[in-house]
């Protein structure tokens, strides 16, 4: 009996906490922050969509809209990390896909400031979702990781959108917008 208790006690020393998201066992590091936007297709699609939509419309939107997303995502992450609740986070994230997707599908030429404000509101909620996943004292490194990944995804969206419109057809971005919006609707009704 004493051997069993000693073995059980030894085994518990080597266990780690279980998290709801597979692969998110160290959600306080730069690497986990960087990987987080890639682990949920909703985040991945929204961040690409911002770059794609900005590439369609052009001008200062090419850098202001992605900057608005990243800038608003940081305080959202801090809110989530601190335990501040925002109602309807998942449905707002899904709604962002619908809005960004429709913006792409119809190549909506939103004014720079209006588009940036709309994008920032949705980014605040995306950031909140990232922040609620963070645990421990390493929020700064984790936040730097998800900001870097977000900027990379925006850049990929910009590059894909600019390339598609010049090399293939502007209809590619519109088609991707329709797919994005449809995915958002599917998340809303699920």
Beta strands, then each sheet from edge to edge (+ up, - down):
end
